[in-house]
Amino acid sequence: MQEIPVSQIIRALTPGRILNAGKAIASFGLSALTGKTRVWGRPFILTVEPTNICNLKCPLCVTGNGTMTRKAGLMDLETFRTVLQETQHHLLYLLLYHQGEPYLNADSLNFIALAKKYRICVATSTNGHYLDRQAAEKTVASGLDSIIISVDGAHQASYEKYRMHGSLDKVKEGVLNLVEARKNAGSKTPYIYLQFLVMKQNEHELHEMRLLAARMGVERLLVKTLQVETEQEARDWLPEDPALTRYRLADDGLAPRRSASGPCARPWTSSLVNWDGTIVPCCFDKNGAHKMGVAQEQTFNLTWYSRGYSDFRNKMLRNRNAIDICSNCSQGLKLYR
């Protein structure tokens, strides 16, 4: 994937992590082939949610539009430490973001620094409103490997149609602060990616966004396709250019343009821990409907091999499309254009 810094993943490799990843991938492959669940490894990719609170009101986000049913809060340092200590031996890649703005949690940079002590590759994603000079310097000093900064418009008028209550000027300032802080520190990291969520309201600015990314000195512009839930959302937001959408909208309804079928590897290779310690299969379980365990109540290892996780994997092998969170999943779809 374009947003994964391969060179930094390589730095995180150890014999134990390589062996674990091989076992996890092999167990998924055999499970998919035979239809019988086998789990030989543990997740080598983990998403941890620092918070599900956000300062913006993006209309297609469950946090922004108010459809989040989970309690709002911030992960504490002790919960993160517990999760990290139990997963660090096999973990290659840690994503510190989910359904909120990570920089609203004052401990987010401490999370990164702790993970880097274990040579784990760490990425985060932000709307860019909290990258003042001090925060930018601390971000570089934390050892963060990569950061995605959402810039969904070349001008305020288009930007604020989706990033409601946001300031494009403030985001641009934050990007430049981070570029400068990285340069002053003589560091190659974090790799900085601008993410352009392409939609009907901004698709005409794609070329201008590429020029903006080049001027600002970031590594790459990621042009990401939009996720919608209903036909009305599709008509309101999806780009006119069919090459810039992951959906097919026709008389028979809305459907993802999948390029792959069959079971998804995520329940064998990755997992997600919400801010309150609840563990769910992946990032598409936005409201925590498929709770597998709680980090503070039992070890991650017990949760990974639990009956609940096993039942979920069995359902995945039988019929992926029958699982509610899988019906609009991006697995097997081209997200970036």
N, C-alpha and C positions, 0 to 999 in steps of 0.2 A: 504494500500500500504506500501511496505517495507521502503520507505524513509520518511514516515510521523511519527514524534515522538509523539506517542499517549499520553504519559504522559504530554507532553507540551500542546497538544490540550486540555486536561482535565483542565489544569491550566487556559486556556483562557475562559472556560465556565462561562457564567452568565445566569441568568434566561431569560433575553431578547434575548440573542444569541441562547439559546436552543429553545425558542419559535419560533424564526425566522427560524432556520434551520428546525424545524419540519414543519412549514408552507410551506417553499420552497419545501421540499421533498414531502409533501402531495400534493401540487399543481401540481408537475410534475407527480406523480403517477396517479392522477385523469385525468390530461390532456392526458397522454399516454393511459389510459383506455378508455376514451370517444372520443378521437380525437379532442377535443375542448380545446383551450388554456385557462388555468387559471393560474394566477400568484398571489400568496398570500404572498410570502416572498421576501426577497432581497438576493443577493448573500452572502453566508457565506465563500466562497473561492474567493480570488482575486489575480490575477497575475498583477504585475506592472513591467514594463520594464525600468530599469535605463538607458540603452543605447542599441542601435542596432549596435554599433561599436565593433570590436574585433581585437585583436592582432594576431590571428591565421588565417589560410586559409584552414579550413577543407572542403574537396571537396564535401560533401553531405549537407552542411549547406548553406542556402541562403545568409547569411552574408559572409561566407568564400569563396564561389564560385562565388560571384558577381552577383547573380540573385535577390538580394534584390532590389525592386523597390521603397521602401519608402526612404525618405530623411534620412540621417544619423544625429544623434544628441544625446544629453544628457538631461535627465529629470532634470528640475530645482527644487529646494527645495520648492518653492511656489506651483508649480503644485502638487507635492506629498502631501504637507500639505492640499491642497484643497480636493484631493481625499480621504485622510485619514479621515479628519474631517466629510466628508459626508457618510463614510462607516463604521466607527469604532464601532458604536453601535451594528451592526449585524455581524461584521466580526470576524471569528474564525482563519482563516489561510491565511497568506499573503506570496506569492511567489515572491521574488524580483529577477527575471531573466526572460529573454525571448530570444531575438535574438542577444545578444551581451555579452560582458564580464563585469559584474557588477562593478568590481573593477576599471574599467576605468572611472567611474563616482565618483569623489571625495566626492560626497554627499551620496553615498550608505550607509555608516555606520551611517550617520545622519538619513537616512530614517528608518533604523532598530531601532535606539534609540527612534525615535518618535513613531513608531508603538508599541514598548514595553511599552511606557508610558500608552497605552490603553490596556495592557495585551493581545495583539494579538500574536498568535504563528507565528513566522517569519522564513522562510527558504530562502536560496539562493543557487546558483550553479555557479561554477567558473572553469576555466581551470587551476587555481592554480599558475599562474606565478607572482602574485603580493602579495603573502603572506610572505613578509619579516617579521622580528621580530616585528617591530613597527606596521605593519598592522595586524599581528596576535594578538597582545595584544589589539589593538583597536577593533578588531572583537569580541573577548571574552568580552571586556568591554561593547560593544554595547547591549549585551543581546540576541544576535542571538541564535535561538533555534536549528537550524540544517544547515549543509552546505554539499553540494555534490561537490566533487572535481574529475574532470575527469582525469583518468589515464588509457589511452587506449593502454597500452603495458607494458610489464615487462622490456623491453630493448629499448634503443633509436631507434634502427633500425626499430622495429615494431611500436613503439609509433609515430614516425614522418611520417609514411605512411599516417596516417589520420590527426593527429595534426600537420599539416605542419607549419614550422617555430617555433615549440615548443621545449622546453628542458625538458626532463624527469627528469634530475637531479635537475633542478630548482623547478619543481613541488614537487618532493620528499622532498626537503628542506622546501618548503612551508608547506607541511603536518606536518612535524616534528616541525616546528615553532609553528603551531597552537596547536598541542598536548601539547607542552611544555608550551605555554602561558596559556592554559586551566588549566594545572596542577599547575602552579605557582599562578594562581588566585584562586585556590581551587574551581573551577567551574565544574559542570557536562556538561555544554553547552558551545559552540554548539556541538550537536552530529555530529560526522564527518563520512561521508560516502564516500568511494572511489567508483567511478563509472567506470566500465569497459565496454565500448561499444564493444560488441563482433562481430568480422567480420572474413572473410576468412584469413586476414593477421595476426591475433593475437589469433585465437581460440585455438591454441596449447599451449598458455601460461596461460590458465585459472587456472590450479592448482598452478602455480607459482605466479599468482596474489593473490590467496587466502592466500598463505604463506606471501606475501609481506604485505597485509592488516593486518594480525595478528601481524607481526613484528613491524609495525608502530604504533600500539596501537589505531586504529580507531574502530568505533562501528561495521562496516559491509562493506563488498564488495558487491556492487550492480552490477550484471551482466545484462546489458541492451541490448535488441535486437535492431538491426539497422533499421532505416527508409530509404527506397529507393523510388524513383519516377518512374523509368523506368526499363524495362527488362535488358537493358545493365548495369545499375547500380547494379541490382540484381546479374547478372553474375560476375561482377567485385568485389563485396564487400560482398555478403551474405556468411555466414559460410557454410561449407560443411555439418556440423551436422544439420539435420533438426530440432532437438530439440532446437537449438539456434537461430531460426529465427521465425519471426511472419508472414512470407509469404509462399505462395504455388506458386512455379514456375514450370509450365508445358507447354505442347505444346499449350494450349489455352491461355497462357499469365500469367501475374503476378497478384496475388490476396491476400489480407490479410486473414489470418486464423482466422476469427472472432469466438468468443465464445459467442457472444450476438448479438441480432438483435433488430430492433425497434428503437424508438427515443432515443436520448442521453439526459441525465439529465443536461448537462452543461449549456444550456441557461436558466435554472430555478435555478441553484444553484451556478454558478460562472460566472466570467467575467474577462476581461483583459484590462488594460490601457497601451498603448504604451508610449514611452518616451515623445512624443509631446502632450499627453493628449487625443489622439483619443481612443475611446472605441470600442472594437470588441468582438465577442462572445467567442472566445477561442484561445489557443496558436497555433492551426493549421491554423489560418488566418495570416500567417507569413508576408504577404505583405499588410495587412490591406484592403482587398477587400470588407469586409462587415462592413463598418464604421457605428456604431450606434449613435455616438455622440462625442462631444469634451468636456473634463472636464472643460476647462476654459470658455466655452460658455453657458453651462446649467448644472444644478445640476445632479449628478449621478442618483438620484431618477427619475427625468424626463426622462433621457435616458433609464433607466431600464424598465419603463412602456410606452415607446414610440411606435409609429406605426411601426417604423423600426424593433425594437426588436420583437414586436408581429408578424409581417409578417415572420420574420426568424423562430420563434417558430412554426408558422403554417406550414411552409415548412418542418420543422423537423418532425412534426407529420404526414404529408402526405407521405413523402418519403425522409428519411434521405440520401439515396444514391444519390439523385438528387442534393444535395448541393455540390458544387465543393470541399470545404475544408473538407468535411466528407468522401470523397472517399478513402482517405488513412489515416484515423484517427485511433488512437490506442485505442479508447474507446471500451471496451469489449474484448481487446486483452491482453494477458499476456506479459508485457513488461520486467519483470525481471525473470531471470532463476536461 
